[in-house]
């Protein structure tokens, strides 16, 4: 068991504790899993707004004349679709097609990019990027310790953030960003998020996290903004059908198997890591596929639960499972044999069989920006 004293802390640790955050170990960070109630925090994000501390995420500057070619070599998507102010989602793959990480790519200038990577993969990603950078005119700089990151998500998020900035947020489309001040704090203001709702992720200097968070809480009080922890973040992302690295994406689950084939651009110029394996997998069809399901029952189907066909033969395993506060039933994802992916499936909970009714996510109606 990892001792709490060895865990990393975000600049908002004392902010969370003083407001009743229940702190847990997440990817080596001491983070709030909830404040009052995961259920209420989840519903607040769907109905009004929630504030998340995601400062544990990693940030990387990639710059130089070869930056675009370098990124197109290490990710599966195509940075040629970017322009300053645009954001791109992409997996970063191994030669065999499995995923090193999934990340966001921001273009600040034609030769200057900013990456957001997963907290648990920071050291691995940085080592991977440095190892691949040698043949390009590019500089890779780990900036993770320099940044704080606050997400404001929900139908009222835009109005709350707009009240604190002179930036014209109505002009910022989904997966676009601007740079400006929010409550007097300089931020990269990104219209992205991990909940499926409209909202913004605010990258800022780590030393400014507390005044920024306090200003957002004050501005959002009348709109019903709630502080939200990792518990609600996970149930929200699963309702939206978003993958979580280590669950729906791993070094053994490719973007093709995960249903993210749209992020793999085989027609972009040059080679990219994993291209050959991913092309072969697409042509023959993946041996296993990630599916999403709902059960019609409130009992949560836990990760690693066995998935069975109607004859009782094992055909896969559950990747993620939770209770949807909006649907009031258990939902989840599973990795199953491709031959069984469209057949009736079940799992067992304490001797009782539950149907896994396949769903094309999102599970609920979402109101994200366009």
N, C-alpha and C positions, 0 to 999 in steps of 0.2 A: 504494500500500500504506500503510495506516494505521500510524504508528509506535506501538510499545507504550507509549511515554511519554505519549501523548495519550489512552490508554484510561482509562475510569473503573475504579475498584477498589471492591469491597465491603469491609466491615469485616473480612472473613475472608481477605483476600488473603494475608497472611503465614502464617496458619493453613494454607492450601492449599499454599503453596510449601514450608513446613517438613515437610509430610507427603507430598511427592512429586507434588503435583498438576501436570499438564501444562497450562500456561495458554495460552489462545487468545483471539482477538478474537471476541466474540459480542455483536452489537447495540451495539457501542461500549464493551463491558465486557471486562476481562481476567478470564476465568473458567476454572475447571478443566474440561477436556474428559474427563479420566480421571485415575485415580491408578495403580493396578496394571494393571487390565485392564477394558475396557468390558464384555466378556463376563462376567467374574466379578462386577462391580458389578451388572450387570443380574440375574444369577442370585441374588445375595444379597437383592435387593429382593423377588424372587418367593418366596424360600425363608425368609429371616429378616428382615433390615431394612437399609435404607440411609439415609444422611444426605446431603441435598443443600443447598447454599447457593443460595438463590434471592433473595438480597437485591437483585439487579438489578431485580426487578419494581418497578412503581410503586404508590404508595399515595395515595389522595385522600380527604379528608373532604368530604362533601356534607351541609350542614345548613341548617335554617331551616324556617319554616312551609310553604314550597312545595317542600321537598326531594322528597317522593314524587311530586308532579305533574311536577316537572322530570325526575326519573329516568325516569318512564313516558313522557315525551316523547322522551328521547334513546336509550332502549334498546327492544328489541323484546319482551322478556319483561315480566311484570307484577309490580311490587313490592308490589301489594296482597296477594300470597300470603305476604309476609314478616311476621315478628314479631320482637321482640328476641331474638337468639340464632340466627336463621335466615340461611342463605346462599342466594343465587340466582345461577345462571349465565345470561349473556345476551350476544348480539351487540349492538353499537352500529352502526347503519347510516347510510349516505349516502342522500340522497333517491332515488337510482336503485336502491337495494337492495343495493349492494355494502357491504362491512363496513369500518368505521373501525377497530374492534378488538373482541375478545371479552374479557369481564371477569367478575369476581365482585363481587356486591353484598352487603354485610353490613348488616343493620339493628341498630344499637345501641339506638336509641329511635325512636319514631314520626317524629321530625323530625331524626334523626341517622343517617347512613349512611356506610359506609366502603367504598371501591372498591379492588380490586386489578387493575391494568392491566399490559399487556405492556411489557417493558423497552424494546423498540425503538420503541414508540409513545408514550412518556410525553409528549414535547413536543407532538406532534400531538394527543393526546387532551386534554391540558390546554387547549390553544388551542380545540379543538372544544367542550369543556364550557363554557369561559368565554364563547364566542360565543353559545351557546344559553341561557345563564343569565340574560341581561338581562331577559327578560319574566317571570321567576319570583322569588318571595321566597326566595332561596337563596344560600348562600355556598359557593364551590368553593375548596378549599385543597389545594394540592399538598404532600403530606407525604413524598414519596419519599425525601428525604435524611435524614429522621428515623428511618426504620425499617430494621431488618435482618429477614430472613425465612429461617428454617430449616425444611426439610421432613424429617420422619422417616416413612418409608414401608416397608410390608412386614408380614407376619403377626405379627412380634414388636414392631412399632412401638408399639402401644397399651401393652403391658406395660412397655416401656422408658420411655416418657414418663410413665406412671403412677407409676413408681418415683421420679420426681423432682417430683411435684406432689400437693397435697392435693385438687385438683379431682377430682370423680367422673366419670372419663372414660367409664365404662360407660353413663352417662346421656346422653352427647353422641352424637346420631345423625349419620349421614352428612349432610353439608351443613348442619351446625349448629355453633355455637361457644360457648365460655365464655371468661371472662377470669379470670386468676389467675396464680399464680407457678409457674414451672418452674425447678427448681434455684436458687430465690431470685430469679429474673428475672421481672418482670411481663410477661405475654404475653397476646395474643389467641390462644386455642388453638382452631384451626379443624380440624374433621374433614373435610378436603378434601385433594386432591392430584392429581398429574398422571401417576400410574403405573397406575391401576386397582386398586391394592392398598389395604388399610386403612392409615390413618396420619393424621398431623397436620401442619399448617403452623402455625408459631409466629412470629407477628409480635411484634416487641420493639424497644426502643430500640436504635439502631445501636451505641451504646457498650457494650452488653451482649452482643454477638454472640459474642465469643471465649469468655468464661466459660461461656456457655450451650452452645456447640458442644462445648467440652471436657468439660462435665458429661455431655452426651448420649453422647459417644464412650466415656467411662469407664463409664457405666451400661449401654451396649449391648455392651461387649466380650465378656461371657460368653454373650450371645445370638447372637453372630456378626454384629453390625452392621458394615457397611463404609461408608467414605466413597465417595460416588458423584458422578460428574461429568455434564456435559451430554451426553456420548455415550450413557450408559445412560438418562438422562432421555428422550432422543429415541426410543430403541428401545423403551423401556417404554411411552411414550405411544402409539406407533404400534401396538404389540401390543394395547393397550387400545382402539384406534380413536378416540383423541382428536384433534381438529383442532389444528394449529399455525398461528397467524396468519402470513401470508406464503406458506403452502402450501395447506392445505385451505380456508382462509378468506382472502380478499383484497378489495380494493376493487372487484374484478371478479367475485368468487365470492360469491353471496348465501347466507344461511342456508338458503333453499329448495333451491338447487342442491347445497349441502353436506350435505343430509340432516338439517338441524337445524330443520326446520319446527316442531317441538314447542316451540321457544324463541320463536316469533313468535305473540303473542297478539292476534289481530285483534279480539277481543271486549272488550278492555279499554277503559275510557272515554277519550274525548279522542283526539286524533291523535298519531301518533308518526312520527319521521323514517323515511322509506322505506316507510311503510304502503301507499300507493297502488301503488308499483312491485312490492312483494312480493305484494300481493293479486293483481295481474294475472299475475305469474309463477306463482303457485300455481294460478290458474284455468286458464291455458293450458298449464301444465307447463313446467319449465325447459328451455331449449335444450340445456344441458349438465348433467351430473350428476357428482358425486364418487362414485367407487366404491373399494372396497378389494380387494386381491388377494394371493394367494400363488402361487408359481411351481413348487414342487416341486424347486427348484434352489438351490444356495447362492450363485450369482452375484448380486450386488446390482444391482437395476434402479435406475439413478440418476435423480434429479430431472431433468425436461425430456426424458427419453427419449420417443420417439414411440410412441404406441399405434396398432396397426394392426388392421383386421378380418381375417378369414381370407383375403380376396382381396388383402390387402396394401395397402389404401387407408388413409391416415391418418385416424383418428377421434378423436384426443385426445393428451394428454401426461401423463407421470407427474408427480405433485406431490411425493411423498415415497417414499423407498425405503431399506430397511435389511435386515440379516440378523437374523431372530428367533433369539436364543440358545436359546429354549425349543423352538421348532419345528425349528430347525437348517435353515431354508430362507429364501429371500428373500421379504419381504412389502412391501407398499406401498399407495399410493393413487394415483388418476389422475382427471383431469377428461376426460370423454369425451362425445361427442354422445349426447344422450338416446336417439336411435333405435338406437344401438349398445350401450347400457349393459347389456342383457341377452343380448347375442350373444357368441359366442366371440371372445376378443381375444388378441393376441400383441404382443410387442415384440422387438426385435433387440439382441443383445449381440455385437459383433464378428462379425457375419454369421450368427449362430445365432439362430433364432427360439425364444422361450420363451413358453409359454402364461401368460396372466394369468387365473388361476382366481378368479372373484369370490367374496368372503367377506363375510358380515355380521359385523362386529366385535362383541365382541372376538375376537381370534385365539386366545386362550388362556383357560382358566378363571381367573376372578379371585375374590378373597376380600375385596372391599371391605365396609365396614360397611353396615348397613341403617339 
